[in-house]
Amino acid sequence: MEPRTGYLRLTGSRKGKKTILKESYSEGALKITRPVYLTGGGEAYFYVMNPGGGYVEGDSYQTFIRLEEGAEMVVTTQSSTKIYKTRICPAIQEMEMHLESGSVLEYLPDPVIAYQHACFKQRTVIRMAQNSSLICWDIFTPGWAPDGTLFQYDLLQAKMEIYMEDRLILFDHVKLQPDNDLKGIGMMEGFSHYGTMLVIDQRITPVLLEDLQDIFETLLEVRIGISMLAVSGFALRVLANTTQDIEKVLDSCHEIIRSKVLEKEPVHLRKY
């Protein structure tokens, strides 16, 4: 077995009205903070840290997250994930998440930033109980050169499998592999930044999606697509030319879901 650059295992458990850290283990270049509580809702907030500063040639990371019955957890990163030149062997990130009955996971990492000749592959497997809830997103952006131009990365690839009660309900495959023109036709269609958000919860309704679409129609600087899933939930895609534009869309959607679906107050994940 090849040595892992970083490994993280995290288990949250419900105790009274709060979620507590039941188990935590890390090795290598992945660390986790102690739980913090930013609202009165009892959900535990965790920040994943990478002291190495970025992913380089041949790096391999694994993360395992489990939420026991009724646990509620918000997991984010301390900062963006930077992918540097990896022309021979890509940087690999593998994640596995288990959501037991009544649990709620909000996985909200900062953007992945790909620099010149970066190659990054991510695989995520999520196993959910039928009455659990999931909110997760990814943002992929190119790095900026000193002269203000975009770095030309080689590959950004993300595969996600979601199972509900052992039945595959979603397989999502994003592959960004620009040739000479990142924004070209058939690639990003005039845009350079990509974001995706998945929400699965039994309380998601078509009426809620109509409300979201009405809000998104006012955001002219981005291109947005939203669609219902085979289960109660939706997938949101965003194309833009800045990270901030994508974050604005995802943050707005997240705030609405927390308010109207989870019945929780908004939260701001300050990292400075």
Buried (B, 14 or more C-beta within 10 A) or exposed (E): EEEBBBBBBBBBBBEEEBBBBBEBEBBBBBBBEEBEEBEEBBBBBBBBBBEBEBBBEBBBBBBBBBBBEBBBBBBBBBBBBBBBBBEEEBBBBBBBBBBBEBBBBBBBBBBBBBBBBBBBBBBBBBBBBEEBBBBBBBBBBBBEEEEEEBBBBBBBBBBBBBBBEEEEBBEBEBEBEBEEEBBEEEBBEEBBBBBBBBBBBEEBEEEBBEEBEEEBEEBEEBBBEBEEBEBBBBBBBBBBBBBEBBBBBBBBBBBBBBEBBBEBEEBEBEEE
